Amino acid sequence: MEPLGNEMIHIHQEFIHQEFIRQETRLHLALKQSGLVDPPLVKRFLPALGEAMCRVGTRLKEKPYRKLSPEEASAPTFMIML
């Protein structure tokens, strides 16, 4: 992936993370003012988990991997048996 594309992904992820924090803050303040209890932890945790998984996946895609030589990439003879 090109460096400009990586930078755009990081900017987008940071924006999404900040928006999630703002949303959680607004929700907490609205619930506090209304006297209601907070929603279950699972409902608040799942969106954050999804965002974290997206960030990890993006970092894994960015990580450079060593290309295998044809000898390393070929399957061993015991795996080719039918």
C-alpha positions in Angstrom: 0.0 0.0 0.0 1.3 3.4 -0.8 2.4 5.9 1.9 -0.3 8.4 1.0 -3.0 5.7 1.3 -1.6 4.6 4.7 -1.7 8.2 5.9 -5.3 8.6 4.8 -6.3 5.4 6.5 -4.7 6.6 9.8 -6.5 10.0 9.5 -9.8 8.2 8.9 -9.3 5.8 11.8 -8.4 8.7 14.2 -11.5 10.6 13.1 -13.7 7.5 13.7 -12.1 7.0 17.1 -12.6 10.6 18.1 -16.2 10.4 16.9 -16.8 7.3 18.9 -15.5 9.1 22.1 -17.7 12.1 21.4 -20.7 9.8 20.9 -20.0 7.9 24.2 -19.7 11.3 26.0 -23.0 12.6 24.6 -24.7 9.4 25.5 -23.3 9.4 29.0 -24.3 13.0 29.6 -27.8 12.5 28.2 -28.4 9.4 30.4 -27.0 11.2 33.4 -29.3 14.2 32.9 -32.4 12.0 32.4 -31.6 9.9 35.5 -31.4 6.6 33.5 -28.7 4.1 34.0 -26.0 3.4 31.4 -26.7 0.9 28.7 -25.2 -2.6 29.2 -21.4 -2.8 28.8 -21.7 -5.2 25.9 -23.6 -2.6 23.8 -21.0 0.0 24.5 -18.1 -2.4 24.0 -18.9 -4.0 20.7 -18.4 -0.9 18.5 -15.1 -0.2 20.2 -14.1 -3.8 19.6 -15.0 -3.6 15.9 -12.9 -0.4 15.5 -9.9 -2.0 17.3 -10.1 -5.0 15.0 -10.2 -2.7 11.9 -7.1 -0.9 13.2 -5.3 -4.2 13.8 -6.2 -5.5 10.3 -4.9 -2.3 8.7 -1.6 -2.5 10.6 -1.2 -6.2 9.5 -1.8 -5.1 5.9 0.8 -2.4 6.2 3.4 -4.7 7.6 6.0 -5.7 4.9 6.3 -9.4 4.4 9.3 -11.2 2.9 8.5 -12.8 -0.4 9.2 -16.6 -0.6 11.5 -18.0 -3.1 10.0 -20.6 -5.5 11.7 -23.4 -3.5 10.3 -22.2 -0.2 6.8 -21.7 -1.7 6.5 -25.1 -3.3 4.7 -27.7 -1.3 6.7 -30.7 0.1 6.3 -33.9 -1.8 4.5 -35.7 1.0 1.7 -33.1 0.7 1.3 -33.6 -3.1 0.2 -37.3 -2.7 -3.4 -37.9 -3.9 
